[in-house]
Amino acid sequence: MATGMATSKVTVTLEDQQLLAIRSLVASGKADSVSGFVKHAVDVSLADVVGWGALLGAALTQTGGPLTRNERKWADAILQGGKPEKRRRKAAA
């Protein structure tokens, strides 16, 4: 732990198999402690969230910004296994 960092103790619920796996890593010397392993996992997860957020922001900037309501509706239909609604052309007057 870095000197001078404020810390808080929390309770985290893990599945039995997860805890056994972490304890096995600690016993084999591949992790310093259960707490150290969990702290590292949280650090990695937070970095992923920040990284993906930056990547998404850059992609949106390059492609014209966030999805419009119609684009989101189209994407939701595709992701839910449906077919997007076809645009209907207005009849010529």
C-alpha angles and dihedrals in degrees: 000000000000117000115254097019115135111234137186130201115232137175116239124190115219132178113259092246092053092052092046090051092049092047089050090054090050092048091051092049094246091117128033097221143336090259092048091050093050092046090052091048090052091048091052092047093050091049089051092052092049092045095049090046091053091046092050091047092052092047092050091049091052094047102045105277135283121347118276119235090260093048091050091049090051092048092047090053091051094046092050091056096254130120119257116250112258117236112250118222118228113248114254112255 
